[in-house]
Amino acid sequence: MKNQILEFLNELHKNQEKYLILAAVDDNATSGTDMEILQALNDVGFSLKRAPGKSYIAVLNGRQIIYEKFEDMVLIYTGTVDGVRIKITSAGYESGKFFSNIWVGGEKLGISRKRGLTIALINRKTGKLSDWIKMDIFLGKNEIIQRKESVK
């Protein structure tokens, strides 16, 4: 599955100007992450590093970082970017809670309650959700937990 994760991230990197990119960590996503995957995430513009148990939220508008934060506590971001209302929550292991959620225009994505990093792509022209993926990259597991492509 590592190749599928890298394919997704490399394709996103090539086309990221088209998207509002939202990311959230649930539990422990980046401890022992494969360096090639970590580099691909950083190429997209995330300042991700091996940070065991940290909560993490990021909002990128194309290549511009709107918001990005790592903390030991539960994180919540709410805002409107390019007319799209978003809310993101992240609770890493160190927060004592384990969850992440992303809402786009008031609708909650059906993200599984498993450890991992979720990335959602919003089409900047239409304001609609285009794609999202949840991946478990903890300790090199490199597994896609969920993927919703071409969401209408």
C-alpha positions, 0 to 999 in steps of 0.5 A: 500500500505504500505505493498507493499512498505515494501515488496519491501524494505525488498526484496531489503535489502536481495538482494541489493548486486546484484544491483546498487541502485539509488534514487531521491526525487521529491518535498517533500518525507520524511515529516511525513514519516511512521517510519517503512518505514523510518527504512526499507529505512535506513536498505537498506543504505539510510541516509534518515530522515524526511527532509521536502522539501529537494532535495535528491540523493543517489547512492549505489553500493550494500551496499557501498554508492557512493554518497548521498546528501540532500540540499535545492537546485536542485541536479545533479549527473553524473558518471559511476559506474561499467561501467554504465553511470548514471545521477540523478536530484532531486528538492525538494520543498525548491529548488522552483522547483519540479522534479526528473529524472534518466538516465541509459546509456543515457536512461531516465526513464519514471518517473511521475511528481508527488511528491515522492521518486524514487528508480531504481535498476540496475543489477550489472552483466548485467548493465541493469535496473531491476526494479524501483519504485516511491512511495509517502511516504509524510505524511504517504500517503504510495502509490506506484505511479509507478512500472516497474518490470523486465525491459528488 
